[in-house]
Amino acid sequence: MKNIVIVASIKIKSEFRDEVYAQLVKLHKNTHTYDDGVVQYELHKEIGCENSFTFIEIWENEELLGVHEKKDYFLDFIAKLENKLENMSVQKLEKIDL
């Protein structure tokens, strides 16, 4: 099976920046603590935009990513984002072997 790469970008509404950032940090910690199959899971901030963040993730396979997406702490994270983001995009990618 091929690794799965996730690029998840969010832009937080200014008034919720600190609250949502704390949730991003919590998600990062929980994922590294409780998930199997994580090859890479890093949080990045967009240069010049204080409210834009991106997770770059690599998972061993789609099955383990699916397990992550069903964990209580992940579902809680998603629920706490409601109405606090300007936008969010998630790309699920697989590497092309050339």
C-alpha positions in Angstrom: 0.0 0.0 0.0 1.1 3.5 -0.7 1.5 6.2 1.9 -1.3 8.8 2.0 -0.3 12.5 2.2 -2.8 15.0 3.7 -2.5 18.8 3.2 -5.1 20.3 5.5 -5.2 24.1 5.5 -7.4 26.4 7.6 -7.9 30.1 8.0 -9.2 31.0 11.4 -11.6 33.9 12.0 -9.6 36.5 13.9 -11.7 36.5 17.0 -11.2 32.8 17.4 -7.5 32.6 16.6 -6.1 31.7 20.1 -8.9 29.3 20.9 -8.6 27.4 17.6 -4.8 27.5 17.7 -4.9 25.8 21.1 -7.1 23.1 19.5 -4.6 22.6 16.7 -1.8 22.1 19.2 -3.9 19.6 21.1 -4.7 17.7 17.9 -1.1 17.6 17.0 -0.1 16.2 20.5 -3.0 13.6 20.6 -2.2 12.4 17.1 1.4 11.7 17.9 0.4 10.1 21.2 -2.5 7.9 20.2 -2.3 7.1 16.5 -0.5 4.3 14.8 0.7 4.7 11.2 1.8 8.4 11.5 4.9 8.9 9.4 4.8 12.7 9.6 2.3 15.1 11.2 3.4 18.6 11.3 1.7 22.0 11.8 2.8 25.0 9.8 1.9 28.7 9.9 1.6 30.7 6.7 4.2 33.4 6.5 2.6 36.8 6.7 -0.8 35.5 7.8 -1.3 35.0 11.5 -4.5 33.1 11.2 -3.6 30.6 8.5 -2.3 27.1 9.4 -1.6 23.9 7.5 -1.1 20.4 8.7 1.2 18.3 6.4 0.6 14.7 7.2 1.9 11.4 5.9 0.1 8.2 6.9 1.3 4.6 6.3 -2.0 3.9 4.5 -5.6 5.0 4.1 -6.9 2.4 6.6 -4.8 3.9 9.4 -5.8 7.4 8.4 -9.4 6.3 8.6 -8.9 5.1 12.1 -7.5 8.5 13.0 -10.5 10.3 11.6 -12.9 8.2 13.8 -11.1 8.8 17.1 -13.0 10.7 19.7 -10.4 13.4 20.1 -10.4 14.1 16.3 -14.2 14.3 16.1 -14.1 16.6 19.1 -11.6 18.8 17.3 -13.8 19.0 14.2 -16.8 19.9 16.3 -14.9 22.7 18.1 -14.1 24.3 14.7 -17.7 25.0 13.8 -18.3 28.6 12.8 -14.8 29.6 13.8 -13.1 29.3 10.4 -13.0 31.5 7.3 -12.3 28.5 5.2 -10.8 25.0 5.3 -9.5 22.7 2.6 -8.2 19.1 2.8 -6.3 17.4 0.0 -5.7 13.7 0.1 -2.8 12.7 -2.1 -0.7 9.7 -3.1 2.8 9.9 -4.4 3.4 9.1 -8.1 6.3 6.8 -8.5 8.4 8.1 -11.4 
